Amino acid sequence: MRKSFLLLLASLLFSILSCAQAKTVTDILGRRVDVPDNPQRIVLGESRMLYTLALLEPGDPARRVVGWPRDLARYDAQSWQLYSRKFPHIAQIPAIGGGNFRQINPESLIQLRPDLVILARYAREDGDEAQRVAALGKAGIPVVYVDLRIDLLHNTVPSVRLLGELLNRQARAEAFITFYQQHMTAVRERLAAYHGDKPKVMLHLHLGRRDTCCTTAAHGNLGDLVTFAGGENIANASIKGVYGELNPETLLTANPDVYLATGMAGEQGKRYSDLLLGPQVSRRQADDSFRRLIQQQPMIAGLNAVKNQRAWSIWHNFYLSPYHVVAVEMFAKAFYPQLFADIDPQETFRQLYQQFLPLPFSGTYWSQLTGE
């Protein structure tokens, strides 16, 4: 009898432990996925998810990561250097693709034996991605999607909350969500009480990195943040998707009140032609590079926004990180300097670093074009 009881108890304990080892989550695409309760071998669909993991994981933000693409080192060499210097094992994490998950071979990923794969939602569909995900499913590897780059206004909070649940860092996730919502709500409520004219805004992505003029974002991504911060995005009427090209006629006809250019100091960050912004970039580097690139763009240099010194550069990598709450404050202050005179986005970013990130704050993340 006693032996049977012990066997029954052992069976019950095994069942309880087995249940505790897995849970079901709903990802940002509405997919219900069974995931490990405490995953220890995670593959990321892009290494710049480290921005968000660093908010949630105290200490080493990449301690569970066993594979990712090379996008962080490629597009933000400064952050890569800072993180890999403080956490040397980061430089040894296997690189499983160039810029994103679309370049990943499923077989090489499976060899890493991940117990969870976290992917980003992209603006453009990739016909092969479903096959990659299906291959991982057949191998018993759960795949979860988050969205920190397309529908920022609606999906940032659920994505951070989902990551908190996946990592068992729910309290950290809720703490950041509170910080994020407080700052976003302050901007929204102040604009709700404003009834004046809205400035016409041009958002120019990748200033100096592309030959065409001008790549922009309209319905999604940084384009949505322009609208949220009270700007009238001149791209909204002619571009129906998230990204598109503004033709010169549209630009010259609109002659925007505010010009915003994005840039980042990536792996070629010391090139003379780069728009330098990001960690470890000095104010003078940011200002000089912005002024130099505008001088090389006669059409843009002739805009009212530039002539009236209402032209700004901003760090491009805000576009795929919850740090974009800082960009919202910067946009609002640029659009309505008097209405948001007491708002200090630089201080907000310092607080974000101090409260949530394992690195000290450094660098320059935006610059205003002046006559100096």
Secondary structure, DSSP 4 states (H G I P E B T S, - for coil): -HHHHHHHHHHHHHHHHHHHTEEEEE-TTS-EEEEESS--SEEESSGGGHHHHHHHSSS-TTTTEEEB-SHHHHH-HHHHHHHHHHSGGGGGSPB--SSSGGG--HHHHHTT--SEEEEE--SS--TTHHHHHHHHHHTT--EEEE-SSSSHHHHHHHHHHHHHHHTT-HHHHHHHHHHHHHHHHHHHHHHHT--SPPPEEEEETTTTT-SSS-EEE-SSHHHHHHHHTT-EETTTTT--SSEEE--HHHHHHH--SEEEEEE---TTTT-TTS---BTT--HHHHHHHHHHHHHT-HHHHTSHHHHTT-EEEEEGGGGGSTTHHHHHHHHHHHH-TTTTTT--HHHHHHHHHHHH-SS---SB-EEE----
